[in-house]
Amino acid sequence: MNMMKKIVGGLILLGLCGVWSASTAQAKNALKLKTAIIYATKTGQMDPNITKVTQKSLAATFGAYKGFEQLEKANKKIAKGTPATLKLPTGQTAVVSLIGKKGRAYQLQLEIPKHKVKVKLSAPPKKLFYQAGIPYKKGRLILAFYLKE
């Protein structure tokens, strides 16, 4: 009976080591995902809390909008099997999942089920990219992302 306890204890220990090493490997392969939720309107002004680089990019990319307000900003980690979530002001949750890498770009999937959004994105590291179009109040929500290896 004592030998059986040792065997079971050893198997449990091996299992725990396997889980720990898998989670450590996953954490090592995690990417940093900087996120911002921006409210865009046809009137208004640029929020001074938005970085200068992002201000310039928003103005160029979304020329039809004049007002940009940063509602939330967060740093997330994303890895295969470990998506990042964003709480939207609409009460919904956006889920960003890492699919893999193709060339220099990472393949991501953005899902917001209640808004019927499910898109695949190709995101090169160290480049600002957006997903926009969710109606909010009198404007649109823009999700800004910056991926870092």
C-alpha positions in Angstrom: 0.0 0.0 0.0 2.9 2.3 0.8 4.4 1.7 -2.6 1.0 2.6 -4.3 0.9 5.9 -2.4 4.4 6.7 -3.6 3.5 5.9 -7.2 0.3 8.0 -7.1 2.2 10.9 -5.4 4.9 10.7 -8.0 2.3 10.8 -10.8 0.5 13.8 -9.3 3.9 15.6 -8.9 4.7 14.8 -12.6 1.3 16.1 -13.6 1.8 19.4 -11.7 5.2 19.8 -13.2 3.7 19.3 -16.7 1.1 22.0 -16.0 3.6 24.4 -14.6 6.0 23.9 -17.6 3.2 24.3 -20.1 2.0 27.5 -18.4 5.6 28.8 -18.2 6.2 28.1 -21.9 2.9 29.8 -22.7 3.9 32.9 -20.7 7.2 33.0 -22.5 5.4 33.0 -25.8 2.9 35.6 -24.8 2.8 38.8 -26.7 2.1 42.2 -25.3 -1.1 43.8 -26.6 -1.7 47.5 -25.9 -5.3 48.3 -26.2 -7.4 51.5 -26.2 -11.1 52.1 -26.6 -11.8 55.3 -28.4 -15.1 57.1 -28.9 -15.2 58.9 -32.2 -17.8 61.7 -33.1 -18.3 64.0 -36.0 -18.0 67.0 -33.6 -15.8 67.6 -30.7 -12.0 67.6 -30.3 -9.0 65.4 -29.8 -8.6 64.0 -26.2 -5.2 65.2 -24.9 -4.8 61.8 -23.1 -4.4 60.1 -26.5 -0.7 59.9 -27.4 0.5 62.3 -30.2 1.3 59.4 -32.5 -2.2 57.9 -32.1 -3.8 61.4 -32.5 -2.1 61.8 -35.8 -3.0 58.3 -36.9 -6.6 58.6 -35.9 -7.0 62.0 -37.7 -5.5 60.5 -40.9 -7.4 57.1 -40.7 -10.8 58.4 -39.6 -11.0 61.8 -41.4 -14.8 61.9 -41.2 -14.6 62.2 -37.4 -13.4 65.2 -35.5 -13.8 64.2 -31.9 -11.8 61.4 -30.3 -12.2 60.5 -26.6 -10.1 57.7 -25.0 -12.5 55.8 -22.8 -10.1 53.1 -21.7 -6.5 52.1 -22.1 -4.9 48.8 -21.0 -2.0 46.5 -21.4 -2.8 42.8 -22.0 -0.9 39.6 -22.6 -2.1 37.3 -25.4 -0.9 33.8 -26.3 -2.4 30.9 -28.2 -5.2 29.5 -26.0 -5.1 32.6 -23.8 -7.2 35.4 -25.3 -7.3 39.0 -24.1 -10.7 40.5 -23.2 -11.9 44.1 -23.3 -15.0 45.4 -21.6 -16.8 47.7 -23.9 -18.9 50.7 -22.8 -21.8 49.1 -24.6 -21.8 46.4 -21.9 -20.4 43.8 -24.2 -17.0 42.0 -24.1 -14.5 41.9 -27.0 -12.3 38.9 -27.2 -8.9 39.0 -29.0 -7.4 35.6 -29.7 -4.0 34.7 -31.2 -4.3 32.3 -34.1 -0.7 32.1 -35.2 2.0 33.8 -37.2 2.3 34.2 -40.9 5.5 35.7 -42.1 6.2 38.8 -39.9 2.5 39.3 -39.1 0.5 37.7 -36.4 -3.0 36.4 -37.2 -5.6 37.5 -34.6 -9.3 37.0 -34.3 -11.6 39.6 -32.8 -15.0 38.6 -31.6 -17.8 40.6 -30.1 -20.8 38.2 -30.3 -23.6 40.6 -29.3 -22.5 43.1 -32.0 -22.1 40.2 -34.5 -18.4 41.0 -35.0 -16.1 38.1 -35.9 -13.1 39.2 -37.9 -9.6 37.9 -38.6 -6.9 40.5 -38.4 -3.3 40.4 -39.7 -1.2 42.4 -37.3 2.5 43.2 -37.8 4.3 43.8 -34.5 5.1 47.4 -33.5 2.4 48.8 -35.8 -0.8 50.5 -34.6 -3.9 49.0 -36.1 -7.7 49.5 -35.6 -11.0 47.8 -35.7 -13.9 50.3 -35.9 -17.6 50.6 -36.5 -19.5 49.7 -33.3 -22.3 52.2 -32.9 -22.1 54.1 -29.5 -24.1 57.1 -28.5 -23.8 59.6 -31.3 -20.7 58.1 -32.9 -18.6 55.0 -33.2 -16.2 53.0 -31.0 -12.7 52.4 -32.3 -10.6 49.7 -30.9 -6.9 50.5 -31.2 -4.3 47.8 -30.8 -0.5 47.7 -30.7 1.2 44.3 -30.6 4.7 43.9 -29.2 6.8 40.7 -29.1 
